[in-house]
């Protein structure tokens, strides 16, 4: 059955809670995709859970909301369970389901909002683990070419909070299923002190469920629930600098939080930079940076996209002026 795009409110479809109206449709059956490729007119924006997007009031794009469902053990090898999930599945629900089935490996990514299909686009990561480290393959339609492809990690162009799906722009790739290689021999990832020092993980042999519980507890304490206070999670990427520049900053600002990277560069904690620049808990009109986590931009009520953009620019300028570091916005803009 062909997809029908109709004028809809999208305010409940983005976790910032910004008012928006656009021509939109819901994809809950892969059989409709070939028709979508043939009939494509206006550019299409693929929308998952709406947790990483800033919506303009009247976007020019048509919006396709992905609601494909299903999780299965796709394959089993001597070393891994290969688990496949449809793009519309809740990411946190998928992580929880895998643990309940005895398939560990994603627990550090628990409680990240959004959908399975959106996760590779952003190459989501948290507490020492990034999605590409567990990815087996992505099944996606190239809407421009009108064909389905199965892409291994090497073809996905993964980088820090980036991928070929993101760089290609709106309307090129429609992810329908994602497969993960979850290790049968499990080793806890305790790279970050917040996780390593959590009370749940101090006694006895660790289990995947304990790491999961610790991560969920940390995120709930630090980050606001979008259902209560509108937000898009981390609003800025952690900047990555060359080692010499990071060393210079560290000498000037001894409290600077730095995380050496495998390529020799150094990642800085954007939240610390924002806090030191005076924006933690500070508001600009109806929006502000969260009082417990300076990296999270929140909608206190009634905000428009212009309010979000104004605050983002003000924070970026403050960090640039104090540290000489450019912050890059993480959520994409639907215009």
N, C-alpha and C positions, 0 to 999 in steps of 0.2 A: 504494500500500500504506500503511495507516495506521501512524502512529508508535506505538511501544510504549515506555512509560516503565517502567524497572525500577530497583530499588535498586542503586546503583553507588558505588564509591569515586571521589572526585574529587581525591584527593591529587596524582595525576599530571597533573591538568588545570588546576592553578593554579601559577604560577611561584614563588610564595612557598613552595610545598610544604607547605601546611597540611592537616592531616587533615580530611576532610569526606565525608559520605555523603548522597546524596539520590536521589530518583526522577529518572532522567535518560534521555535518548534522543539519537540522532544524526540530524541532518537532512542527507542527502546527495542529496535529490531534491526540487525545488520542487513537484512534483505532490502531495506530502503536505501542503502548507501549507493548502489550503482545508479539509481535514479537521481540522487542528489548530485552525483558527478556530472550527469548529462544536462541537468536543468539549472546548474549553478549560474546565477545572475549577479546579484549584489554580493560583495565579499562576505564570507561567513566567518564568524568568530566561534570557536569551539569552547564551550563553557562546561567545566566540571562542577566542583562544589562552590565556586565563586569566592574561594578563600585567598586568592592571590591576584586580585584584579581591582582596579579603580575604574568605575563606570561613569562616563559622561551622562548627562540627563537624557540626551536623545542620540544614541549611537547610530552611525551610518551603516554599520555592519548588521547583517542578519545574524541572529544568535541561535546556535544549535546546542541545546542542553543534552548532554550524554547521560542516558539512564540505562545502559546495558548492564545486565546482572549475570552472576554466575562465578563460582570458584570450584576448581577441581585439581586433583593431583594429575598433572599432565603426563609426567614421566618419572621414573625412578632409576638412578644410577647407583653404582657402588658407594659413591661419596655424597650424593645430593638427592634431595627431593626437588623436582621441578614442578612448581605450583603455578597454575595459570588463573588469573582473575580478570573478569570483564572490566572495561574502563569505567563503568558507572558505579562500581562498588565503593563504599566508604573505605578510605585508606586505613583508618584506625580499626574499623570493623574487620578488615582483611588481616591486619597484623594480629588482632586478637584471635581470629579464627585459626590462623596458622599455629599459634601457640597452643590453642586448645586441641589441635589435631596432632601435636607433638612434632611440629616443623618449626624449629627455632631459627633465629638469625636476623629478624627484623625488629626485635624488641627495643633497640635504641631509637627507632623511628616511631614509637608508639605516640598516639595522641596528636600527631600532626594532622591538621584539618585538611579536607579536600578529598579527591577521588583517586582511585588507582590509576586511571588514565592520565590524570594531570601530573602525577608524581614524576614520570620520566622527563616531562617537558621542563620542569624546574630542577631536575636532578636533586630532589629533596635530600636533606641531610640533617643530622643532629647528633650531638654527643659522640663524635668520633666515627660515625658511619654515614656514608653517602649511598644513595640508591644504586648507583652504577656498580658498587662492589658486590651487590647481590643479584644483579640483573642477568637473566639468561637471554631474553629476546623480547622485542616489541612487535606486535602485529598491528600494522597501521595501513590506512588507505591514503595514498597520495591522490588527493582530490583533483589536483591539476592534471595528473597523468591518467586518472581514472582507473587505478589498479591497486590491489592489495599487495603489501610487501611484509616480509618478516625480517626485521633488522637485528643483527647481533649487537652487543655493546660497542664494538669497534666502528659500527656504521652510524652510531647515534651522536657522535661528536660531543660527548659529555665533557663538561668543565664545571667549575664552581658555580652552582645555581644556573646552569646553562646547558643547552643541548641543541642539536640540529633542528628539533621540532620547534624550539623557541626562536631560533635565528631565522628560520624560513618564513616567519611571519604568519599572520592570521589567515586561515583558510587553506593552508597547504596540506597539513597532516592531520588526519583524524585517527587517533589511537583507539583501537577497539578491544585489544586484549594485551596483557602484560604477563610475562613469565619470569619467575624468580628461581634461582638456584640456591636452595637453603641447605646448609651443611649438616651432614649426619653426625660429624664430630664437632660439637659446639664449643666455642671458646668465648668467654665474655669479653665485650669491648668496654674497657674501663678507662679510656684515654682522658676523660674529663673529670676533674676533681669533684664536681657536683655529684656525679654518678658514683665514682670510686669511694667517696666518703659518706655516702648515704647510709643511715642507720640500718636499713633493711639488708645491706650487703656486708655487714661487719662480722657476722657469725656463721661459721661452718662453710661447707661447700656451696658455691653459688649455683642457682638454677636460672634458666631463661625467664621464668615467671617472676623471680625476685628482681631481676634487672628491669623487666617490664613495669613492675610495680613502682620501682624507684624512679624510673623515667616519668611515668604518669604523675607521680607525686610532685616531682620537681616542676614539671610543666604546669600543673594546676596551681602551684604556689606562686609561680613567676608570671604566668601569662593569663590575661583575662579571657573569660569564656565569651566567644562572639555572640552567643544567644543572649547574653546579659549586657555586654558592652561592645558595640560594633568595632571590629578591627580586622586587619588582614595579616595578622602574625608579624613576623619580623619585616619591617618596612624597608630597611636598607641592608645591602650586602655587607659582610665583613670585608673591609678593604684588604687587598693583598699587595704588599710592597716588596721591593728588593731588600736584601738583608742590610745593606749599608744604610739605606734610608730609615729602615726600622730601628737600627742601632742608634742612629742620630736622634730619633724621636725618644728612644728609651733613655738616653742620657739626659735629655731635657725634661722628660716626664717619667720619673722612676716607677710610678705606679701603672704605667702603660701595660695592658694585657696583650701578650704576644704569643703566637702559636706557630712554631717553625713548620714549614711544609716540605714534603718530599723533594720538591724541585729546588730547594734552597732558599725560596722566598719565605716571607713571614706574613701570617694573617694577623690582623688587629681586631680587637673586639669593638665593633661599631657602637654597641650600647654604652661602653665605657667612654668612648669619645663624645657621644651625645650628652651623657651625664656631665662630663667635665666641662662641656660647652654651655652648660646651664639649662638644658632643655628637659631633663627628667621631671615628669609631673607638671610641666608647664603647658598652658593652653594658648591657642590663638583662635579666638572665636569659638565655634562649636567643636573644634578638634584639638587634640593635644597629644603629647608623648606620655605614655603610661607611667603612673607613679611608682610602680614596682619594677618595670622593665622599660628602660628608656628607648629601646629599639622598636617598641611597638607603638604605632600611631593609632589612636582610638577616636571614635566618633561619640561625643557626649550627647548627641541628639540633634537632628535637624541639619546635618552637614550636607553640602553639595561637593561635587568633584573639585570645584574651584577652591574650596576651603582646604581640601587635602593637598592640592598642588601648592598653595601658598605656604602651608606649614612645612611641607617637604623642602621647598626652596629655602625657607628661613633656617631650618636645621642644617641643611647642606652648607649654607653660607657661614653659619656659626662655627661648624667644624673646620671648614676650609680656613677661616680667619685664625683660629686658635692653633691648629695643628698642621696646616698646609696639606691636608688629606681630603681627597674628593670622595664623597659617599655616593654610591649608585643605588637608585631605587630598585627594589626587588619586585613588587607587583607590576604586572603589565597594565597598560591603559586601554580600555575599550572606548574608542571614539568614533 
